[in-house]
């Protein structure tokens, strides 16, 4: 499967056309391994959940969402459940107005149908045909992405990475920023300043985001909400559900519907 991935996409980058669509399905638990593409990539799963990791951070991509990965970004995709991927490679010269940063965005009913229809477009579709027009409509729908808070940025500072890696490994760790500062032999002011500078979040916001993305991955596997809540560092299922609803607008049991 991975050998197929590493060779199959090459033709989609070599085409003279500015956009190329490809579909590929993976069994649960599959990981693509680190790889990169010379074109930007729209990655959408019509079924299943993707966990995308890179040096920039982690994105959780559930159904009805997609991820835009900028050209050249080295990344790994891990599958939660059987995943049916529909992906579109985009030459940056054809889409200069698309986001210059990788992000997760909402997929409307129209965009979903465009993704599905694009899979039937030949790799070297003829100019000024319905195939070309369909690809341009798809591109038009991506001009203004509705970016969603499903990204966990990773800092470059080695001290901060130590904190972040520990929180990802143990989301239920309740150590405060002051306690972490003492462990690292820096001031708490330094910890707060580094979080703001390197991630654009406060220490508390980053930890909450880490917990929520950890929970999304566990929920995607069908685990009990109460177990996910406690392992995520919340005192009760109700406290977790309240925070989840506040963040995503729906309770945990409705997110993947």
Backbone torsions as a table, in degrees:
resi	resn	phi	psi	omega
1	UNK	NA	-47.0	-179.4
2	UNK	-69.1	-35.3	175.9
3	UNK	-61.2	-38.1	178.8
4	UNK	-63.2	-42.0	-180.0
5	UNK	-62.2	-45.4	-173.8
6	UNK	-69.6	-18.1	178.3
7	UNK	-108.9	-31.6	-172.3
8	UNK	-66.2	-35.8	-174.6
9	UNK	-76.7	-11.9	-173.5
10	UNK	-60.1	-41.2	179.0
11	UNK	-65.1	-27.4	-179.4
12	UNK	-75.2	-19.0	175.1
13	UNK	-91.6	-26.4	-175.6
14	UNK	-81.0	-19.3	-177.5
15	UNK	-60.9	148.9	177.7
16	UNK	-77.3	-13.9	179.8
17	UNK	-74.1	145.5	-176.0
18	UNK	-72.1	-17.2	179.9
19	UNK	-136.6	145.4	178.5
20	UNK	-146.2	134.3	-175.9
21	UNK	-109.5	140.3	-177.8
22	UNK	-140.6	144.0	175.7
23	UNK	-121.5	143.7	179.2
24	UNK	-157.2	140.5	-177.6
25	UNK	-114.2	146.8	-177.8
26	UNK	-130.8	144.4	171.0
27	UNK	-74.7	160.8	-179.5
28	UNK	-58.7	139.6	176.7
29	UNK	88.5	-7.2	-179.5
30	UNK	-68.0	143.3	173.3
31	UNK	-124.8	134.9	-177.4
32	UNK	-75.7	-20.1	-171.1
33	UNK	80.0	161.2	-178.6
34	UNK	-66.3	132.0	176.3
35	UNK	-159.7	170.3	-179.6
36	UNK	-145.1	162.5	179.1
37	UNK	-127.0	144.3	177.9
38	UNK	-72.7	-14.4	176.1
39	UNK	-108.3	158.9	170.6
40	UNK	-64.6	154.0	-175.5
41	UNK	-132.5	127.7	169.8
42	UNK	-97.0	119.9	-173.9
43	UNK	-118.1	117.6	-175.6
44	UNK	-136.1	133.5	177.6
45	UNK	-110.1	118.6	177.6
46	UNK	-74.4	-18.3	172.8
47	UNK	-144.1	145.4	177.3
48	UNK	89.1	175.1	-176.9
49	UNK	-123.4	135.5	178.5
50	UNK	-108.1	139.3	170.8
51	UNK	-112.7	112.6	-176.8
52	UNK	-105.5	125.5	-178.7
53	UNK	-122.5	141.1	175.7
54	UNK	-150.9	178.7	177.3
55	UNK	-65.5	-20.7	179.5
56	UNK	-78.9	-22.8	-178.3
57	UNK	147.2	-162.8	-176.4
58	UNK	-123.1	139.7	173.8
59	UNK	-121.8	134.7	171.5
60	UNK	-101.8	125.6	-173.7
61	UNK	-122.2	93.1	179.8
62	UNK	-83.4	175.1	176.2
63	UNK	-56.8	150.1	-178.1
64	UNK	70.0	11.7	170.6
65	UNK	-127.8	160.6	175.4
66	UNK	-140.1	165.5	179.3
67	UNK	-123.7	138.2	174.4
68	UNK	-103.3	122.0	179.1
69	UNK	-113.2	123.9	-177.6
70	UNK	-68.3	154.8	-178.5
71	UNK	-58.1	138.0	175.7
72	UNK	85.2	-4.4	-178.4
73	UNK	-74.3	120.1	176.4
74	UNK	-75.8	127.5	-174.3
75	UNK	-151.4	163.5	176.4
76	UNK	-128.4	140.5	178.8
77	UNK	-119.0	124.0	177.7
78	UNK	-112.8	139.1	-173.3
79	UNK	-99.1	128.7	171.3
80	UNK	-105.9	108.4	-172.3
81	UNK	83.8	171.5	174.3
82	UNK	-67.4	127.6	-172.6
83	UNK	-118.0	128.9	176.1
84	UNK	-108.6	103.4	-173.6
85	UNK	-93.1	135.6	171.2
86	UNK	-122.0	117.7	-172.9
87	UNK	-127.7	147.2	178.1
88	UNK	-126.8	125.3	175.9
89	UNK	-93.3	133.6	-173.7
90	UNK	-125.7	124.0	173.8
91	UNK	-69.1	125.9	-175.7
92	UNK	-60.2	-26.6	179.1
93	UNK	-68.7	-22.9	179.4
94	UNK	-87.0	-13.7	-175.5
95	UNK	-141.0	62.2	-177.9
96	UNK	-65.9	-17.7	-177.4
97	UNK	-91.6	-2.8	177.2
98	UNK	-71.7	159.2	-176.4
99	UNK	-54.3	138.0	177.4
100	UNK	-88.0	1.7	176.1
101	UNK	-125.9	148.8	178.8
102	UNK	-70.0	146.1	-176.1
103	UNK	-164.3	161.7	172.7
104	UNK	-100.9	140.3	-179.3
105	UNK	-140.7	160.7	-179.1
106	UNK	-74.6	146.2	177.6
107	UNK	-111.3	113.7	179.1
108	UNK	-74.2	169.1	178.4
109	UNK	-60.7	-39.7	178.6
110	UNK	-64.6	-46.1	-178.5
111	UNK	-63.7	-37.4	178.2
112	UNK	-60.7	-45.7	-179.6
113	UNK	-66.0	-33.3	177.0
114	UNK	-66.8	-40.6	175.8
115	UNK	-58.2	-48.5	-177.6
116	UNK	-64.0	-43.8	-179.4
117	UNK	-65.9	-33.9	-178.5
118	UNK	-63.0	-25.4	-180.0
119	UNK	-66.5	-18.2	179.7
120	UNK	-93.3	-2.7	-179.3
121	UNK	-80.7	129.0	179.5
122	UNK	-59.8	153.4	-178.3
123	UNK	-59.4	-44.7	179.4
124	UNK	-108.7	62.8	-179.0
125	UNK	-63.5	149.3	-176.7
126	UNK	-76.7	143.9	176.8
127	UNK	-63.7	153.1	175.6
128	UNK	57.8	39.7	175.7
129	UNK	-121.6	173.4	178.2
130	UNK	-63.5	-30.7	177.5
131	UNK	-63.3	-45.4	179.3
132	UNK	-64.9	-41.5	179.7
133	UNK	-62.6	-39.5	178.4
134	UNK	-61.5	-43.7	-179.9
135	UNK	-64.4	-35.4	177.9
136	UNK	-69.7	-36.3	176.6
137	UNK	-64.3	-41.9	176.3
138	UNK	-58.0	-45.0	179.5
139	UNK	-63.7	-39.6	179.1
140	UNK	-60.7	-36.5	-179.3
141	UNK	-67.9	-16.1	-176.7
142	UNK	-98.3	1.3	-177.0
143	UNK	-64.5	-37.3	-178.3
144	UNK	-123.7	87.4	-177.4
145	UNK	-76.4	137.2	174.2
146	UNK	-88.8	86.9	-173.4
147	UNK	-69.0	135.8	-177.3
148	UNK	-110.7	152.7	-177.6
149	UNK	-80.7	63.8	-178.1
150	UNK	-119.7	29.5	-177.9
151	UNK	-121.0	139.8	176.1
152	UNK	-119.5	99.4	-177.2
153	UNK	-70.8	140.9	177.4
154	UNK	-103.8	133.1	-179.2
155	UNK	-78.1	160.8	175.7
156	UNK	-91.4	-28.8	-179.1
157	UNK	-60.9	127.4	-175.1
158	UNK	-64.3	-34.1	179.1
159	UNK	-65.8	-44.2	-179.1
160	UNK	-69.2	-35.2	177.5
161	UNK	-61.3	-35.3	178.3
162	UNK	-61.1	-43.7	178.0
163	UNK	-63.9	-49.0	-174.5
164	UNK	-64.7	-40.8	178.9
165	UNK	-64.6	-36.0	177.8
166	UNK	-67.7	-39.9	-178.9
167	UNK	-70.6	-33.4	176.5
168	UNK	-68.7	-40.3	179.7
169	UNK	-69.8	-35.1	-178.9
170	UNK	-133.2	80.9	-178.6
171	UNK	-61.4	-20.7	-179.4
172	UNK	-85.0	1.6	177.8
173	UNK	-64.7	121.4	-175.0
174	UNK	-100.0	10.9	-179.3
175	UNK	-58.3	137.5	-179.3
176	UNK	-83.5	169.8	176.2
177	UNK	-61.3	-36.7	178.1
178	UNK	-63.6	-41.1	178.9
179	UNK	-66.3	-40.0	176.8
180	UNK	-65.5	-38.5	179.0
181	UNK	-60.4	-41.4	179.3
182	UNK	-65.6	-38.9	178.7
183	UNK	-63.2	-36.5	-177.6
184	UNK	-89.8	-3.4	-179.7
185	UNK	60.2	43.7	173.1
186	UNK	-131.9	174.3	178.3
187	UNK	-83.5	156.9	177.1
188	UNK	-64.0	-30.9	177.4
189	UNK	-61.0	-38.6	178.3
190	UNK	-64.3	-43.0	178.9
191	UNK	-60.5	-47.0	-178.8
192	UNK	-64.7	-40.2	-179.7
193	UNK	-64.6	-42.3	-179.2
194	UNK	-65.4	-41.7	178.6
195	UNK	-60.9	-44.3	-179.5
196	UNK	-64.2	-43.5	-176.8
197	UNK	-72.0	-40.2	-171.1
198	UNK	-90.4	-27.3	-176.2
199	UNK	-121.1	-14.6	-175.8
200	UNK	75.7	12.3	-179.6
201	UNK	-129.4	161.5	169.2
202	UNK	-79.4	167.7	175.7
203	UNK	-55.9	-47.0	-178.5
204	UNK	-64.2	-40.3	179.8
205	UNK	-66.0	-40.8	-178.8
206	UNK	-65.6	-43.7	-179.8
207	UNK	-63.8	-40.9	178.3
208	UNK	-62.5	-41.9	178.9
209	UNK	-64.5	-40.6	177.9
210	UNK	-61.2	-42.0	-180.0
211	UNK	-65.7	-41.6	-178.0
212	UNK	-68.3	-40.3	179.1
213	UNK	-70.4	-35.0	172.6
214	UNK	-59.9	-43.7	-179.5
215	UNK	-64.9	-40.3	179.6
216	UNK	-60.8	-40.1	179.8
217	UNK	-66.6	-41.3	179.6
218	UNK	-68.4	-40.9	179.2
219	UNK	-64.0	-33.9	179.5
220	UNK	-64.0	-24.7	178.3
221	UNK	-85.3	-2.2	178.4
222	UNK	85.1	18.6	-178.5
223	UNK	-74.2	158.1	-178.2
224	UNK	-65.3	139.4	-177.1
225	UNK	-61.3	-39.2	-178.0
226	UNK	-64.5	-38.8	178.3
227	UNK	-67.0	-41.8	178.7
228	UNK	-63.0	-42.4	-178.9
229	UNK	-60.1	-48.9	-177.4
230	UNK	-67.8	-41.0	-180.0
231	UNK	-70.1	-19.5	178.2
232	UNK	-86.9	-2.6	176.8
233	UNK	97.4	11.0	178.9
234	UNK	-95.4	146.5	-175.0
235	UNK	-72.1	-23.0	-177.5
236	UNK	-155.4	165.2	177.2
237	UNK	-65.4	-37.4	-178.6
238	UNK	-65.8	-39.8	178.4
239	UNK	-64.7	-42.2	178.2
240	UNK	-64.0	-45.3	-178.4
241	UNK	-63.0	-38.1	178.9
242	UNK	-64.1	-45.2	178.7
243	UNK	-66.2	-39.3	179.9
244	UNK	-62.5	-47.0	179.7
245	UNK	-63.7	-39.7	179.4
246	UNK	-62.2	-37.2	-175.5
247	UNK	-81.6	-43.0	-173.4
248	UNK	-109.2	-9.2	176.8
249	UNK	85.3	-2.8	178.8
250	UNK	-140.5	156.3	176.5
251	UNK	-71.4	162.6	-177.6
252	UNK	-55.0	-37.1	-175.8
253	UNK	-76.0	-5.5	-179.5
254	UNK	-109.2	-7.2	-171.1
255	UNK	-64.1	-39.1	-174.4
256	UNK	-96.4	8.7	179.3
257	UNK	-75.6	NA	NA
